[in-house]
Amino acid sequence: MKPLTVTLLAAYATLVSTGCRCISVPATDSTRPIATLRISWDNSAQVQYVNTTDHNNAITVNVPAGKTFTIAYSGSDDGGVKQLHVDYQFTGPIVNGVATSGHPLIAIDDFSSCAQTNHVVAKDFPYSPATAVRYVFSSSATDFKNNIANTPTITVNHGP
């Protein structure tokens, strides 16, 4: 998990050193950004992640019942990250032989007013056995030249 730590530390160091200043968007950029999707629980003692570089296989994790987990999705691009997006669907408990499911519409996180090399967004998912017991997440990052990177999925079994 060292590459994630280095990536997050680099993003934090860049954020601190630049003071959230905007960068100039390059005239050309044919390289896709790096997109990372991370899940953590137990106050970040348990962390798993996927990305578009060295951890590019889908994973499944089991989060214990009663635990809130956090999904963090990020993008990194030397020419600036314009948008981040997380997509997920969930399956709820089976009641009378029928499983509930959903695919929420989530707004895209738009950073087009200020190009920065790194952006991170995090969302918490509390334990809710009556609503969802299994999630499938993916995320994407888009740079200012509309190059898109999509992460592999993280499937979360939440509960017993």
C-alpha positions in Angstrom: 0.0 0.0 0.0 3.0 2.3 -0.1 2.2 3.8 -3.6 -1.2 5.0 -2.2 0.5 6.6 0.8 3.1 8.3 -1.5 0.4 9.5 -3.9 -1.8 10.9 -1.1 1.2 12.5 0.6 2.3 14.0 -2.7 -1.2 15.3 -3.3 -1.2 16.8 0.2 2.3 18.3 -0.2 1.3 19.8 -3.5 -1.9 21.3 -2.0 0.1 22.8 0.9 3.0 24.1 -1.2 0.8 25.6 -3.8 -1.7 27.1 -1.4 -4.6 25.9 -3.6 -3.3 28.1 -6.5 -4.6 27.4 -10.0 -2.1 26.2 -12.6 -2.0 27.0 -16.3 -3.6 24.4 -18.5 -1.2 23.1 -21.2 -1.9 23.8 -24.8 -1.8 20.0 -25.5 -2.2 17.0 -23.3 -2.8 13.5 -24.7 -2.0 11.7 -21.4 -4.9 10.4 -19.3 -5.0 11.5 -15.7 -4.5 8.9 -12.9 -7.7 8.0 -11.1 -7.7 6.3 -7.7 -10.6 4.8 -5.7 -10.0 4.0 -2.1 -12.0 2.4 0.7 -11.2 2.7 4.4 -12.8 1.8 7.6 -11.9 1.4 11.3 -10.6 5.0 11.4 -8.4 4.2 8.3 -6.8 1.2 9.9 -8.2 -0.9 7.1 -7.5 0.5 3.6 -7.8 -1.0 0.1 -7.6 0.8 -3.2 -7.6 0.5 -7.0 -6.2 2.9 -9.6 -5.4 3.2 -13.3 -1.7 2.4 -12.9 -0.3 -0.3 -10.6 -3.5 -1.5 -8.8 -5.7 -2.0 -11.9 -7.7 -5.1 -11.0 -11.2 -5.1 -9.4 -11.3 -6.0 -5.8 -13.9 -7.1 -3.2 -13.7 -6.2 0.4 -15.8 -7.2 3.4 -16.6 -4.4 5.9 -17.9 -5.7 9.2 -21.5 -4.9 10.3 -21.9 -1.7 12.2 -18.8 -0.1 10.7 -19.0 3.1 8.6 -16.7 3.0 5.6 -15.3 5.9 3.5 -14.9 6.0 -0.2 -12.3 8.5 -1.4 -11.8 9.1 -5.1 -9.1 11.2 -6.6 -7.5 12.4 -9.8 -4.0 13.5 -10.6 -2.8 15.1 -13.8 0.1 17.5 -14.5 -2.2 19.6 -16.7 -4.9 19.8 -14.1 -7.9 17.7 -13.0 -11.2 19.1 -14.4 -13.7 16.6 -13.0 -14.1 13.7 -10.7 -17.0 11.3 -10.6 -17.9 8.3 -8.5 -20.6 5.9 -9.6 -22.1 3.2 -7.5 -25.0 0.8 -7.3 -26.2 -1.1 -4.3 -28.2 -4.2 -3.4 -30.2 -4.3 -0.3 -31.5 -7.2 1.8 -33.8 -9.8 0.4 -37.3 -9.3 1.7 -40.1 -11.8 0.8 -37.8 -13.2 -2.0 -37.1 -9.8 -3.6 -33.8 -7.9 -3.3 -33.9 -4.1 -3.3 -31.4 -2.3 -5.5 -30.5 1.2 -6.5 -28.2 3.2 -8.7 -28.1 6.8 -7.4 -27.5 9.7 -9.7 -24.5 11.5 -8.4 -23.4 15.0 -9.5 -20.0 15.2 -11.1 -17.4 17.1 -9.0 -16.5 20.0 -11.3 -13.2 21.8 -10.7 -13.1 23.6 -14.1 -12.9 27.0 -12.5 -9.4 26.3 -11.2 -6.9 23.8 -12.7 -5.0 21.9 -10.0 -2.8 18.8 -10.4 -4.6 16.8 -7.6 -8.2 16.6 -6.3 -9.6 14.3 -3.7 -13.3 13.8 -2.6 -14.4 11.5 0.2 -17.9 10.3 1.2 -18.9 8.2 4.2 -21.3 5.2 4.0 -22.8 4.3 7.4 -23.9 0.8 8.1 -27.5 0.5 7.0 -28.6 -3.2 6.7 -32.2 -2.2 5.8 -31.0 -0.2 2.8 -27.8 -1.7 1.4 -25.6 -4.7 2.1 -23.5 -4.8 -1.1 -22.1 -1.9 -3.1 -20.1 -1.7 -6.4 -18.1 1.5 -6.8 -16.1 2.9 -9.7 -14.7 6.4 -10.3 -13.3 8.5 -13.1 -11.1 11.5 -13.5 -11.1 13.9 -16.5 -8.4 16.4 -17.3 -8.8 19.8 -19.1 -8.2 18.2 -22.5 -11.1 15.7 -21.8 -8.8 12.7 -21.4 -10.7 10.3 -19.1 -9.4 7.6 -16.8 -11.7 5.0 -15.2 -10.8 2.9 -12.2 -11.6 -0.8 -11.8 -14.4 -1.5 -9.4 -14.5 -2.0 -5.7 -17.2 -4.3 -4.5 -18.1 -3.8 -0.8 -20.0 -6.5 1.2 -21.2 -4.5 4.2 -22.2 -6.6 7.1 -22.3 -10.2 8.2 
